[in-house]
């Protein structure tokens, strides 16, 4: 294949990029990954027989999906006339295996019609300003989730699933000594705080998020759920935890959040680079910053004064 042909093939992949994530979403919704995991290896006909379908063409449609997933290393395939499919290390992340965590909820959320609609407004947002989601729905995603319980549940499930990945960094981070009250700002339904408190039983956890999120939070020993607005105030504690929050806001909003966090700490006590986070902390009044440890793609950073 010539260089030009390779370039064209890559361009075609980008032009049809929506296909793979939508196929993954459909596979998750059909529970195909779990069925394959249970069987070990399976043919498209065997999968179709386990689905509640009367479609005579289901097996052929499944085979096309499975071949695409194989081409992208989500599945492996062996056999000649009868292909048999099995999970790869990548495919395992689309099962309910709690040892590795799951990307199922992430797939369902990012390919949900609510989020997909906002992408149609990206061009106009660039030309005319604004945020694509807000142009699509006339409100922020936080306001929207308070009104759409179906989508709110999908978002909360995604946040819960991603928390399983944080078990690794919690094991690596050992700086909870001396903390009596730990506040998780924007903590969702409290899954991460529960992991921390379960391993540090002397800590009282306060899970802080919007009221409609807190309403869906399960009860955890040692964790108090508090509803509120982080742009107004933050519950007082000895230390404050922020996960997947600052990446969603502009610098001015992040400074407001961090200032409220600073005000809630005792005197004793956007996707950004390390340098940018250090700058935000300084603007909010924090005198010190350090990156304590990392696990996979996750950082544990401390701001202190």
C-alpha positions as CSV (number, residue, x, y, z in Angstrom):
1,X,0.0,0.0,0.0
2,X,1.4,3.4,-1.0
3,X,1.7,6.3,1.4
4,X,-1.2,8.0,-0.3
5,X,-3.4,4.9,0.0
6,X,-2.5,4.6,3.7
7,X,-3.4,8.3,4.2
8,X,-6.7,7.7,2.4
9,X,-7.5,4.7,4.6
10,X,-6.8,6.8,7.7
11,X,-9.0,9.6,6.4
12,X,-11.9,7.1,5.8
13,X,-11.5,5.8,9.3
14,X,-11.9,9.4,10.6
15,X,-14.8,10.1,8.3
16,X,-16.7,7.0,9.6
17,X,-15.5,7.4,13.2
18,X,-19.0,7.4,14.6
19,X,-19.6,3.7,13.6
20,X,-17.3,2.0,16.1
21,X,-18.6,3.7,19.3
22,X,-22.3,3.2,18.2
23,X,-21.5,-0.5,17.6
24,X,-19.9,-0.7,21.0
25,X,-23.0,0.9,22.5
26,X,-25.4,-1.5,20.8
27,X,-23.2,-4.4,21.9
28,X,-23.4,-3.2,25.5
29,X,-27.2,-2.7,25.3
30,X,-27.6,-6.2,23.9
31,X,-25.3,-7.5,26.7
32,X,-23.1,-9.2,24.1
33,X,-19.9,-8.8,26.1
34,X,-21.3,-10.5,29.1
35,X,-22.7,-13.4,27.0
36,X,-19.3,-13.8,25.3
37,X,-17.6,-13.7,28.7
38,X,-19.9,-16.4,30.1
39,X,-19.4,-18.7,27.0
40,X,-15.7,-18.2,26.7
41,X,-16.0,-18.2,22.9
42,X,-19.1,-18.1,20.8
43,X,-20.4,-17.9,17.3
44,X,-22.8,-15.2,16.0
45,X,-25.6,-17.8,15.7
46,X,-25.1,-18.9,19.3
47,X,-25.3,-15.2,20.4
48,X,-28.4,-14.6,18.3
49,X,-30.1,-17.6,19.9
50,X,-29.7,-16.0,23.3
51,X,-31.3,-12.7,22.3
52,X,-35.1,-11.9,22.5
53,X,-35.4,-11.5,18.7
54,X,-37.6,-12.8,16.0
55,X,-35.4,-11.2,13.3
56,X,-34.1,-14.0,11.0
57,X,-31.2,-11.8,9.9
58,X,-30.0,-11.1,13.5
59,X,-27.0,-13.5,13.3
60,X,-25.7,-12.0,10.1
61,X,-26.0,-8.5,11.6
62,X,-24.3,-9.6,14.7
63,X,-21.5,-11.1,12.7
64,X,-20.8,-7.8,11.0
65,X,-20.7,-6.1,14.4
66,X,-18.4,-8.7,15.9
67,X,-16.0,-8.5,12.9
68,X,-15.7,-4.8,13.4
69,X,-15.1,-5.2,17.1
70,X,-12.4,-7.8,16.2
71,X,-10.7,-5.4,13.8
72,X,-10.4,-2.9,16.6
73,X,-9.0,-5.5,19.1
74,X,-12.1,-5.5,21.3
75,X,-12.7,-9.1,20.4
76,X,-10.6,-11.9,19.0
77,X,-11.8,-14.4,16.3
78,X,-10.7,-17.9,15.3
79,X,-12.1,-20.5,13.0
80,X,-12.9,-20.7,9.3
81,X,-16.5,-21.2,8.1
82,X,-17.8,-20.8,11.6
83,X,-16.1,-17.9,13.3
84,X,-15.9,-18.0,17.1
85,X,-15.4,-14.8,19.1
86,X,-13.9,-14.2,22.5
87,X,-13.0,-11.2,24.6
88,X,-9.6,-9.6,24.5
89,X,-8.1,-7.6,27.3
90,X,-9.8,-4.5,25.8
91,X,-13.2,-6.3,25.6
92,X,-13.1,-7.2,29.2
93,X,-13.5,-3.5,30.1
94,X,-17.0,-3.8,28.6
95,X,-18.1,-6.4,31.0
96,X,-19.3,-6.1,34.6
97,X,-16.0,-7.3,36.0
98,X,-15.5,-5.2,39.1
99,X,-11.8,-6.2,39.3
100,X,-10.9,-4.1,36.3
101,X,-13.9,-1.7,36.2
102,X,-16.2,-1.2,33.4
103,X,-16.5,1.2,30.4
104,X,-20.1,0.2,29.7
105,X,-21.7,3.2,31.4
106,X,-19.2,5.5,29.7
107,X,-20.2,4.1,26.3
108,X,-23.9,4.5,27.0
109,X,-23.5,8.1,28.3
110,X,-21.3,9.4,25.5
111,X,-23.3,7.9,22.7
112,X,-26.6,8.7,24.4
113,X,-28.9,10.9,22.1
114,X,-28.7,13.7,24.7
115,X,-25.0,14.2,24.4
116,X,-24.8,13.3,20.7
117,X,-27.2,16.1,19.9
118,X,-24.8,18.7,21.4
119,X,-22.1,17.7,18.8
120,X,-24.3,19.1,16.0
121,X,-23.9,22.5,17.6
122,X,-20.1,22.5,17.7
123,X,-19.6,24.4,14.5
124,X,-22.0,27.2,15.4
125,X,-20.5,27.4,18.9
126,X,-17.1,28.0,17.3
127,X,-18.5,30.6,14.9
128,X,-20.9,32.4,17.2
129,X,-19.7,31.4,20.7
130,X,-21.4,29.5,23.5
131,X,-21.2,25.9,24.7
132,X,-22.6,23.3,22.3
133,X,-24.7,21.5,25.0
134,X,-26.2,24.8,26.1
135,X,-26.9,25.8,22.5
136,X,-28.7,22.5,22.0
137,X,-30.8,22.6,25.2
138,X,-30.8,26.2,26.4
139,X,-29.4,25.2,29.8
140,X,-26.2,23.7,31.3
141,X,-25.8,20.0,31.5
142,X,-26.2,20.2,35.3
143,X,-29.6,21.9,34.9
144,X,-30.5,19.4,32.3
145,X,-29.8,16.4,34.5
146,X,-31.9,17.9,37.2
147,X,-34.9,17.7,34.8
148,X,-34.2,14.4,32.9
149,X,-34.1,11.6,35.4
150,X,-33.3,9.0,32.7
151,X,-30.1,10.8,31.6
152,X,-29.2,11.8,35.2
153,X,-29.2,8.1,36.1
154,X,-26.9,7.3,33.2
155,X,-24.5,10.1,34.2
156,X,-24.5,8.9,37.8
157,X,-23.8,5.3,36.7
158,X,-20.9,6.5,34.6
159,X,-19.4,8.4,37.6
160,X,-19.9,5.3,39.8
161,X,-18.2,3.0,37.3
162,X,-15.2,5.3,36.8
163,X,-14.7,5.4,40.6
164,X,-13.6,1.7,40.4
165,X,-10.5,2.8,38.6
166,X,-9.6,5.1,41.6
167,X,-9.2,2.1,43.9
168,X,-5.7,1.8,42.5
169,X,-4.6,5.3,43.3
170,X,-6.3,5.2,46.8
171,X,-4.0,2.3,47.6
172,X,-1.0,4.4,46.4
173,X,-2.1,7.5,48.3
174,X,-1.5,7.3,52.0
175,X,-1.9,10.9,53.2
176,X,-5.2,10.6,55.0
177,X,-3.6,10.4,58.4
178,X,-4.9,13.1,60.7
179,X,-8.0,13.9,58.7
180,X,-11.2,13.7,60.7
181,X,-13.6,15.1,58.1
182,X,-13.1,14.7,54.4
183,X,-15.4,16.6,52.0
184,X,-15.8,15.3,48.4
185,X,-17.0,18.3,46.4
186,X,-19.0,17.2,43.3
187,X,-18.8,13.7,44.7
188,X,-21.7,12.3,42.7
189,X,-23.4,9.5,44.6
190,X,-20.5,9.1,47.0
191,X,-18.8,5.9,45.6
192,X,-15.3,7.3,45.8
193,X,-15.7,8.7,49.3
194,X,-17.1,5.3,50.4
195,X,-13.9,3.6,49.2
196,X,-11.8,6.1,51.1
197,X,-13.9,5.9,54.3
198,X,-14.1,2.1,54.2
199,X,-10.3,2.0,54.3
200,X,-9.9,4.8,56.8
201,X,-12.7,4.3,59.3
202,X,-11.7,7.1,61.5
203,X,-12.6,9.6,58.8
204,X,-16.1,11.1,58.6
205,X,-17.0,11.7,54.9
206,X,-19.2,14.4,53.6
207,X,-20.4,13.8,50.0
208,X,-21.4,17.2,48.5
209,X,-23.2,17.6,45.2
210,X,-26.3,19.1,43.7
211,X,-29.6,18.2,45.5
212,X,-31.0,16.1,42.6
213,X,-27.7,14.0,42.5
214,X,-27.8,13.5,46.3
215,X,-31.4,12.2,46.1
216,X,-30.0,9.2,44.1
217,X,-27.1,8.5,46.5
218,X,-27.2,5.3,48.4
219,X,-26.5,5.1,52.1
220,X,-22.8,4.4,53.0
221,X,-21.5,3.9,56.6
222,X,-19.5,6.9,57.7
223,X,-20.6,9.1,54.8
224,X,-23.1,12.0,55.1
225,X,-24.7,13.2,51.9
226,X,-25.2,17.0,51.6
227,X,-26.9,18.9,48.8
228,X,-25.8,22.3,47.7
229,X,-24.0,24.6,45.3
230,X,-20.2,24.6,45.2
231,X,-20.3,28.1,43.7
232,X,-22.0,29.4,46.8
233,X,-20.3,27.5,49.6
234,X,-18.6,24.2,50.5
235,X,-19.1,22.2,53.8
236,X,-16.3,22.6,56.2
237,X,-13.8,19.8,56.7
238,X,-10.1,19.0,57.4
239,X,-9.5,18.2,53.7
240,X,-11.4,18.5,50.5
241,X,-11.4,16.1,47.5
242,X,-12.3,17.2,44.0
243,X,-12.6,14.6,41.2
244,X,-13.6,15.2,37.6
245,X,-15.0,18.7,38.4
246,X,-12.5,21.4,37.4
247,X,-12.2,20.0,33.9
248,X,-15.8,21.0,33.3
249,X,-15.4,24.7,34.1
250,X,-13.5,27.7,32.8
251,X,-10.6,29.2,34.8
252,X,-12.8,31.9,36.5
253,X,-15.3,29.3,37.7
254,X,-12.5,27.0,38.9
255,X,-11.0,29.9,40.9
256,X,-14.4,30.4,42.6
257,X,-14.7,26.7,43.4
258,X,-11.2,26.6,44.9
259,X,-11.7,29.8,46.9
260,X,-14.9,28.3,48.4
261,X,-12.9,25.1,49.2
262,X,-10.1,27.2,50.8
263,X,-12.7,29.1,52.9
264,X,-14.1,25.7,54.1
265,X,-10.7,24.4,55.3
266,X,-9.3,25.0,58.8
267,X,-6.4,27.4,59.1
268,X,-4.3,24.5,60.3
269,X,-4.7,22.7,57.6
270,X,-11.0,21.4,32.3
271,X,-8.4,19.0,31.5
272,X,-5.3,20.9,32.5
273,X,-1.6,20.4,32.9
274,X,0.2,20.4,36.2
275,X,1.4,23.9,35.6
276,X,-2.1,25.1,34.9
277,X,-3.4,23.5,38.1
278,X,-0.6,25.1,40.1
279,X,-1.6,28.5,38.6
280,X,-5.3,28.0,39.5
281,X,-4.4,27.1,43.1
282,X,-2.2,30.2,43.4
283,X,-5.0,32.4,42.1
284,X,-7.4,31.0,44.6
285,X,-5.0,31.8,47.5
286,X,-3.3,28.4,48.0
287,X,0.4,28.8,48.7
288,X,1.5,25.3,48.0
289,X,0.9,22.6,45.4
290,X,2.4,19.2,44.8
291,X,1.6,16.1,42.7
292,X,1.8,13.3,45.3
293,X,1.4,10.1,43.2
294,X,-0.1,8.7,40.0
295,X,-1.8,5.5,39.0
296,X,-2.6,4.8,35.3
297,X,-3.8,8.2,34.0
298,X,-4.9,9.5,37.4
299,X,-3.1,12.2,39.4
300,X,-3.4,12.8,43.2
301,X,-2.7,16.5,43.7
302,X,-2.6,18.6,46.9
303,X,-3.3,22.3,47.3
304,X,-2.5,23.7,50.8
305,X,-2.0,26.9,52.7
